[in-house]
Amino acid sequence: MNKAPMGWNSYDYYDTNVNEAQVKANADYMAKHLLPYGWEYIVVDIEWYAWHTGSQRDKYQYIPFGKVEMDDYGRLFPCPEKFPSSANGAGFRPLADYVHAKGLKFGIHIMRGIPREAAHRHLPIMPEAGTEEVLYNACDVADPSSICKWNPDMYGVRAGVPGAQEYYDSVIRLYAEWGVDFIKCDDICNTNMYVDNPYSAAHEIEMLHRAIEKCGRDIVLSLSPGPALIEKAWHYEKNANMWRITDDFWDEWELLRQMFWRCELWQNHVTPGNYPDCDMLPIGTLGQGFGNGPWQTRFTRAEQRTMMTLWCIFGSPLMIGAELTLLDDWTLSLLQNKEVLKLLENDYIGRQVERDDAHAIWSCANDKTGERFVALFNLSDQTEELQVDLAQVEQFLSDPKAVDTATELWSGEKATVESNVLSVSVESHDAKLFALKNK
């Protein structure tokens, strides 16, 4: 992977209710308006396998013990009510083919573990390819003491028992046959049901990793929910490509403020193929599937610039949460700024310079091209004059040339740098991101 993944995820707008026509409409939009800027993943989020989702939204987000679509080997299939092309065992292959034909990549959300119904019905686990003898049973690998506190669909898979790895192999093999390019696995990055053991599913991360390695297809593995555990950074890096460093991120300023210390904590773990994940971008129109009708993002334009600037200079994956077909021109322009988006490429390394309650400063350097950038964030509630002594920025010490001018990448404004000090006025909750030019 040469950069952090960029795409669209259905959750923030559709919740559990996205259907095939809606996925195709968003894929069409992305291919036309966003693919040239690096956006490529179309990800179907939670409960694509469940029937009647949203029908009891006043009581449940996830209907307890609801009907799910599943084959005879305990592997979940798309609900044909929502995804008609999946009927007759086709699964997501027809939809993935549609997405791929647009030049895009296709992804799905899964819950860790094995469907409870598969265990209750004692369904067999599919044998390895080329063999016919069934050796293992769902009830033997399911761990009824390992559950998710917010979703009732699955049991965890036991560690080290015969059939456990074989189950995950069978599932990932199926997804590879469908043409899946991206898997977001939930209730696994932090199993927050178990406060004394929030990394209780480490063995399932490893089984997923091994299954992906075996399947013969390049598949990005993304782990949710957060907050990820910094002491387990080595394990995430060894077994996954993305891991959430926050719980669900929504359009609230205080949540965005908190992301600065989360990015500070994780900044040294952004490496090629490994991307701490700041979660989806709650911009544009959100929330159609959540029961009270859609809303426009509560983030101001300044706050949206701050979010995009931080995500990019830190190196987080970018997943749009909005309904793409409803994007306005200003929001679209936020997502089409190539000079900002290129900071997601692996050769651009971002580091925090300083931070307090009122402001933050980040630098970014590409040692191959010699490019240098600096971002100034105003976290206070009033306009402030922010400044940074570029001669003291650690990333720039290896190439201590004096800086002459700075070009702001959102507005195009030019700022003069005097005695290597950049000083600019930044409005409340806003950010300015400068490309630096040496004398």
C-alpha positions as CSV (number, residue, x, y, z in Angstrom):
1,M,0.0,0.0,0.0
2,N,1.5,3.3,-1.0
3,K,-1.0,5.4,1.0
4,A,-3.7,5.3,3.6
5,P,-7.0,3.9,2.2
6,M,-9.6,6.4,1.0
7,G,-13.2,5.7,0.4
8,W,-16.9,5.8,1.4
9,N,-18.7,3.8,4.2
10,S,-22.4,3.5,4.4
11,Y,-22.9,3.6,8.2
12,D,-23.1,7.3,9.0
13,Y,-26.0,7.9,6.6
14,Y,-27.7,4.5,6.3
15,D,-27.0,2.8,9.6
16,T,-28.1,-0.9,9.1
17,N,-30.3,-0.2,6.1
18,V,-28.2,0.5,3.0
19,N,-29.4,-1.4,-0.1
20,E,-27.9,-2.4,-3.4
21,A,-29.3,0.5,-5.4
22,Q,-28.0,3.0,-2.9
23,V,-24.5,1.4,-2.9
24,K,-24.5,1.6,-6.7
25,A,-25.5,5.2,-6.6
26,N,-22.7,6.1,-4.3
27,A,-20.2,4.1,-6.4
28,D,-21.4,5.9,-9.5
29,Y,-20.8,9.3,-7.8
30,M,-17.4,8.3,-6.5
31,A,-16.2,7.1,-9.9
32,K,-17.3,10.3,-11.5
33,H,-16.3,12.9,-8.9
34,L,-13.8,11.4,-6.5
35,L,-11.8,8.6,-8.1
36,P,-9.4,11.0,-9.8
37,Y,-8.5,12.3,-6.4
38,G,-7.6,9.0,-4.9
39,W,-10.9,7.9,-3.4
40,E,-11.6,4.3,-4.3
41,Y,-13.2,2.1,-1.6
42,I,-17.0,1.5,-1.4
43,V,-17.7,-0.2,1.9
44,V,-21.1,-1.7,2.9
45,D,-21.3,-1.5,6.7
46,I,-23.1,-3.4,9.4
47,E,-25.8,-6.1,9.1
48,W,-26.0,-6.5,5.3
49,Y,-26.9,-10.1,6.1
50,A,-29.9,-9.2,8.4
51,W,-33.6,-9.1,7.4
52,H,-36.0,-6.3,8.4
53,T,-33.2,-4.0,9.7
54,G,-34.6,-0.7,10.9
55,S,-38.1,-2.0,11.4
56,Q,-37.8,-1.7,15.2
57,R,-35.5,1.3,15.3
58,D,-37.5,2.8,18.1
59,K,-36.4,-0.1,20.3
60,Y,-33.3,-1.6,18.8
61,Q,-30.5,-0.7,16.5
62,Y,-29.8,-4.4,16.1
63,I,-32.9,-6.7,16.4
64,P,-32.1,-9.4,19.0
65,F,-32.0,-12.9,17.4
66,G,-33.4,-11.5,14.2
67,K,-33.5,-13.4,10.9
68,V,-30.2,-13.6,9.1
69,E,-29.2,-14.9,5.7
70,M,-26.7,-17.8,6.1
71,D,-25.5,-20.8,4.1
72,D,-25.3,-24.4,5.4
73,Y,-21.8,-23.8,6.8
74,G,-22.6,-20.9,9.1
75,R,-21.3,-18.2,6.7
76,L,-23.4,-15.1,6.4
77,F,-24.7,-14.0,3.0
78,P,-26.3,-10.7,1.9
79,C,-30.0,-10.4,2.6
80,P,-31.6,-10.6,-0.9
81,E,-34.3,-8.2,0.3
82,K,-31.7,-5.5,0.4
83,F,-29.3,-6.9,-2.2
84,P,-31.4,-8.6,-4.9
85,S,-28.4,-9.6,-7.0
86,S,-27.1,-11.8,-4.2
87,A,-30.0,-14.3,-4.6
88,N,-29.4,-18.0,-5.4
89,G,-26.0,-18.1,-3.7
90,A,-24.4,-15.3,-5.7
91,G,-23.5,-13.4,-2.6
92,F,-21.8,-10.0,-3.1
93,R,-20.1,-11.1,-6.3
94,P,-22.4,-9.2,-8.7
95,L,-22.2,-6.0,-6.6
96,A,-18.5,-6.3,-6.3
97,D,-18.2,-6.7,-10.1
98,Y,-20.3,-3.6,-10.6
99,V,-18.0,-1.6,-8.2
100,H,-14.9,-3.0,-9.9
101,A,-16.2,-2.1,-13.3
102,K,-16.2,1.5,-12.1
103,G,-12.5,1.3,-11.3
104,L,-13.3,1.2,-7.6
105,K,-12.7,-1.4,-4.8
106,F,-15.4,-3.1,-2.8
107,G,-15.5,-3.6,1.0
108,I,-17.8,-5.0,3.7
109,H,-18.2,-4.8,7.4
110,I,-18.2,-8.0,9.5
111,M,-18.6,-8.8,13.2
112,R,-15.9,-10.9,14.8
113,G,-16.8,-14.5,15.5
114,I,-19.4,-17.0,14.3
115,P,-23.2,-16.5,14.0
116,R,-25.0,-17.6,17.2
117,E,-27.6,-19.3,15.0
118,A,-24.9,-21.4,13.4
119,A,-23.8,-22.6,16.8
120,H,-27.3,-23.2,18.0
121,R,-28.1,-25.3,14.9
122,H,-24.8,-27.2,15.2
123,L,-23.9,-26.3,11.6
124,P,-20.8,-27.9,10.1
125,I,-17.8,-25.9,9.2
126,M,-17.0,-26.0,5.5
127,P,-14.0,-28.3,4.8
128,E,-10.9,-27.0,3.1
129,A,-11.1,-26.7,-0.7
130,G,-10.5,-30.0,-2.4
131,T,-11.8,-32.1,0.5
132,E,-15.3,-33.3,1.4
133,E,-15.1,-34.7,4.9
134,V,-16.6,-32.4,7.5
135,L,-14.4,-32.4,10.6
136,Y,-15.6,-29.5,12.7
137,N,-18.8,-28.1,14.0
138,A,-19.8,-24.5,14.8
139,C,-20.9,-25.4,18.3
140,D,-17.4,-26.6,19.0
141,V,-15.6,-23.4,18.0
142,A,-18.2,-20.9,19.3
143,D,-17.5,-19.3,22.7
144,P,-20.8,-18.3,24.3
145,S,-18.9,-16.4,27.0
146,S,-17.4,-14.1,24.4
147,I,-20.0,-11.7,23.1
148,C,-20.5,-8.1,21.9
149,K,-22.3,-5.8,24.3
150,W,-24.0,-3.8,21.6
151,N,-24.7,-6.4,18.8
152,P,-26.4,-9.7,19.4
153,D,-25.5,-11.6,16.2
154,M,-22.3,-13.4,17.0
155,Y,-20.4,-15.5,19.5
156,G,-16.6,-15.2,19.6
157,V,-14.5,-18.0,18.3
158,R,-12.4,-20.0,20.8
159,A,-8.7,-19.8,20.8
160,G,-6.7,-22.8,19.7
161,V,-9.5,-25.3,19.3
162,P,-9.7,-27.5,16.2
163,G,-11.9,-25.9,13.6
164,A,-11.5,-22.3,14.7
165,Q,-9.0,-21.3,12.1
166,E,-10.8,-23.4,9.5
167,Y,-14.0,-21.4,10.2
168,Y,-12.2,-18.1,9.5
169,D,-10.5,-19.6,6.5
170,S,-13.8,-20.6,5.0
171,V,-15.3,-17.2,5.6
172,I,-12.4,-15.2,4.1
173,R,-12.2,-17.7,1.2
174,L,-15.8,-16.9,0.4
175,Y,-15.2,-13.2,0.6
176,A,-12.2,-13.5,-1.8
177,E,-14.5,-15.4,-4.2
178,W,-16.9,-12.5,-4.1
179,G,-14.1,-10.1,-4.9
180,V,-14.0,-8.3,-1.6
181,D,-11.0,-5.9,-1.3
182,F,-11.6,-4.5,2.2
183,I,-12.9,-6.0,5.4
184,K,-13.9,-3.8,8.4
185,C,-14.1,-6.2,11.4
186,D,-16.0,-4.9,14.4
187,D,-15.9,-5.8,18.2
188,I,-12.3,-6.8,17.8
189,C,-9.9,-3.8,18.1
190,N,-11.2,-3.2,21.6
191,T,-13.7,-5.7,23.0
192,N,-15.1,-3.2,25.4
193,M,-17.6,-5.6,26.9
194,Y,-14.7,-6.9,28.9
195,V,-13.2,-3.9,30.8
196,D,-10.6,-6.0,32.5
197,N,-9.5,-7.6,29.2
198,P,-10.2,-5.2,26.3
199,Y,-8.0,-7.2,24.0
200,S,-9.7,-10.5,24.5
201,A,-10.1,-11.1,20.8
202,A,-6.4,-10.9,19.9
203,H,-6.4,-14.5,18.8
204,E,-9.3,-13.7,16.4
205,I,-7.3,-10.9,14.8
206,E,-4.5,-13.4,14.2
207,M,-6.9,-15.9,12.7
208,L,-8.3,-13.3,10.3
209,H,-4.8,-12.3,9.4
210,R,-3.8,-15.9,8.6
211,A,-7.0,-16.5,6.7
212,I,-6.4,-13.4,4.5
213,E,-2.8,-14.5,3.8
214,K,-4.2,-17.9,2.6
215,C,-7.0,-16.6,0.5
216,G,-5.0,-15.5,-2.6
217,R,-6.5,-12.0,-2.7
218,D,-5.1,-8.7,-1.5
219,I,-7.6,-7.6,1.2
220,V,-7.2,-4.6,3.6
221,L,-8.0,-5.5,7.2
222,S,-9.5,-2.7,9.3
223,L,-10.3,-3.2,13.0
224,S,-13.0,-1.5,15.0
225,P,-14.1,-0.1,17.4
226,G,-11.6,1.9,19.3
227,P,-10.0,3.2,21.2
228,A,-7.2,1.0,20.2
229,L,-4.7,0.1,22.9
230,I,-1.4,1.8,22.5
231,E,0.4,-1.0,24.4
232,K,-0.8,-3.4,21.7
233,A,0.4,-1.3,18.8
234,W,2.9,-4.0,17.8
235,H,0.1,-6.5,17.5
236,Y,-2.1,-4.3,15.3
237,E,0.9,-3.6,13.1
238,K,1.7,-7.2,12.7
239,N,-1.8,-8.4,11.9
240,A,-3.9,-5.6,10.4
241,N,-3.7,-2.5,8.1
242,M,-6.0,-0.2,10.0
243,W,-7.2,0.1,13.6
244,R,-9.5,2.6,15.2
245,I,-7.9,4.9,17.7
246,T,-11.2,6.3,18.8
247,D,-14.7,5.1,19.5
248,D,-17.4,6.1,17.0
249,F,-16.5,9.6,15.8
250,W,-19.4,12.0,15.1
251,D,-19.8,15.7,14.3
252,E,-19.1,17.2,17.7
253,W,-16.4,19.7,18.3
254,E,-15.3,18.1,21.6
255,L,-14.7,14.8,19.9
256,L,-12.6,16.5,17.3
257,R,-10.6,18.3,20.0
258,Q,-9.9,14.9,21.6
259,M,-8.4,13.6,18.3
260,F,-5.4,15.8,18.7
261,W,-4.1,13.9,21.7
262,R,-5.1,10.6,20.1
263,C,-3.0,11.5,17.1
264,E,-0.2,12.6,19.3
265,L,-0.3,9.2,21.0
266,W,-0.3,7.2,17.7
267,Q,1.8,9.4,15.4
268,N,4.9,7.1,15.5
269,H,2.9,4.1,14.4
270,V,1.8,5.4,10.9
271,T,4.0,3.4,8.6
272,P,3.5,1.9,5.1
273,G,0.7,-0.6,5.3
274,N,-0.2,0.3,8.9
275,Y,-2.6,3.2,9.5
276,P,-4.1,4.2,12.9
277,D,-7.6,5.2,12.0
278,C,-9.3,8.4,13.1
279,D,-12.7,7.0,11.9
280,M,-15.1,8.3,9.3
281,L,-15.5,11.8,8.2
282,P,-19.0,13.0,9.4
283,I,-19.5,15.7,6.7
284,G,-22.3,16.5,4.4
285,T,-25.7,14.9,5.0
286,L,-25.8,12.2,7.7
287,G,-28.2,10.0,9.7
288,Q,-31.0,9.0,7.4
289,G,-31.1,5.5,8.8
290,F,-31.0,6.4,12.5
291,G,-34.7,7.0,13.1
292,N,-35.1,10.8,13.2
293,G,-34.4,11.8,9.6
294,P,-31.2,13.1,8.1
295,W,-29.2,16.1,9.3
296,Q,-26.5,18.3,7.9
297,T,-23.2,17.9,9.6
298,R,-22.9,20.0,12.8
299,F,-19.3,20.8,12.1
300,T,-18.7,24.3,10.8
301,R,-16.7,24.8,7.7
302,A,-13.7,25.8,9.8
303,E,-14.1,22.6,11.9
304,Q,-14.3,20.5,8.7
305,R,-11.0,22.0,7.5
306,T,-9.5,21.3,10.8
307,M,-10.6,17.6,10.7
308,M,-9.4,17.1,7.1
309,T,-6.1,18.8,7.8
310,L,-5.4,16.7,10.9
311,W,-6.5,13.4,9.3
312,C,-4.2,14.1,6.3
313,I,-1.1,15.4,8.1
314,F,-1.3,12.6,10.6
315,G,-1.8,10.0,7.9
316,S,-5.2,8.5,8.8
317,P,-7.4,6.6,6.4
318,L,-10.2,8.7,5.0
319,M,-13.7,7.2,4.9
320,I,-16.5,9.6,3.9
321,G,-19.6,9.1,6.0
322,A,-22.0,11.3,4.0
323,E,-24.5,10.3,1.3
324,L,-22.3,11.1,-1.6
325,T,-25.1,12.0,-4.0
326,L,-26.2,14.8,-1.7
327,L,-22.8,16.5,-1.4
328,D,-22.8,20.3,-2.0
329,D,-20.1,22.0,-4.0
330,W,-18.2,23.3,-1.0
331,T,-18.0,19.9,0.7
332,L,-17.0,18.3,-2.6
333,S,-14.1,20.8,-3.0
334,L,-12.9,19.8,0.5
335,L,-12.6,16.2,-0.8
336,Q,-10.9,17.2,-4.1
337,N,-7.9,19.1,-2.8
338,K,-5.0,17.1,-4.3
339,E,-2.3,19.1,-2.6
340,V,-3.8,18.2,0.8
341,L,-4.7,14.6,0.0
342,K,-1.2,13.8,-1.2
343,L,0.0,14.0,2.4
344,L,-1.6,10.5,2.9
345,E,1.1,9.0,0.7
346,N,3.6,7.0,2.7
347,D,6.6,9.3,1.9
348,Y,4.9,12.2,3.7
349,I,5.6,11.9,7.4
350,G,3.6,14.0,9.9
351,R,4.6,14.9,13.4
352,Q,3.2,17.0,16.2
353,V,5.4,20.1,17.0
354,E,3.4,21.4,20.0
355,R,0.0,21.3,21.6
356,D,-1.9,22.8,24.4
357,D,-5.6,23.4,25.1
358,A,-5.7,26.4,22.8
359,H,-3.7,25.4,19.8
360,A,-1.7,22.7,18.0
361,I,1.0,22.7,15.4
362,W,2.0,19.8,13.2
363,S,4.8,19.5,10.6
364,C,5.1,17.2,7.6
365,A,8.2,16.3,5.6
366,N,8.9,14.3,2.5
367,D,12.6,13.6,2.5
368,K,12.6,12.1,-1.0
369,T,11.2,15.3,-2.6
370,G,12.4,17.8,0.0
371,E,8.9,19.1,0.5
372,R,8.0,20.6,3.9
373,F,4.6,21.5,5.4
374,V,3.3,23.0,8.6
375,A,-0.2,23.1,9.9
376,L,-1.5,25.5,12.6
377,F,-4.7,24.7,14.4
378,N,-6.7,27.1,16.5
379,L,-8.5,25.1,19.2
380,S,-9.8,28.1,21.0
381,D,-13.2,29.9,20.7
382,Q,-11.8,33.1,19.3
383,T,-9.5,34.2,16.5
384,E,-5.8,33.9,17.4
385,E,-2.4,34.8,16.0
386,L,-0.4,31.6,15.9
387,Q,3.2,31.3,15.0
388,V,5.9,28.7,14.7
389,D,9.7,29.1,14.5
390,L,10.5,26.8,11.6
391,A,14.2,26.7,12.6
392,Q,13.1,24.8,15.8
393,V,10.9,22.2,14.1
394,E,12.6,18.9,14.6
395,Q,11.6,17.4,11.3
396,F,13.2,20.3,9.4
397,L,16.6,20.3,11.2
398,S,18.1,17.9,8.7
399,D,17.6,20.5,6.0
400,P,17.9,23.8,7.8
401,K,17.5,26.1,4.9
402,A,15.7,29.4,5.5
403,V,12.1,29.5,4.4
404,D,11.0,32.4,2.2
405,T,7.3,32.0,1.6
406,A,4.5,29.7,2.6
407,T,1.4,28.9,0.5
408,E,-1.8,27.9,2.3
409,L,-3.2,24.8,0.7
410,W,-6.9,25.4,1.4
411,S,-7.1,29.1,0.4
412,G,-4.1,29.7,-1.8
413,E,-3.0,32.7,0.4
414,K,0.7,33.5,0.5
415,A,2.3,34.2,3.8
416,T,5.7,35.8,4.3
417,V,8.1,34.1,6.6
418,E,10.4,36.5,8.5
419,S,13.5,35.2,10.2
420,N,12.2,31.7,9.7
421,V,9.1,32.5,11.8
422,L,5.7,31.9,10.3
423,S,3.0,34.0,12.0
424,V,-0.7,33.9,10.8
425,S,-4.1,34.7,12.1
426,V,-6.3,31.7,12.4
427,E,-10.1,31.8,13.1
428,S,-11.7,29.9,15.9
429,H,-11.7,26.1,15.4
430,D,-10.0,26.5,12.0
431,A,-6.7,25.3,10.6
432,K,-4.2,26.6,8.1
433,L,-1.9,24.2,6.2
434,F,1.2,25.7,4.5
435,A,3.6,24.3,1.9
436,L,6.9,25.9,2.6
437,K,9.3,27.3,0.0
438,N,13.0,27.7,0.8
439,K,15.0,30.8,-0.2
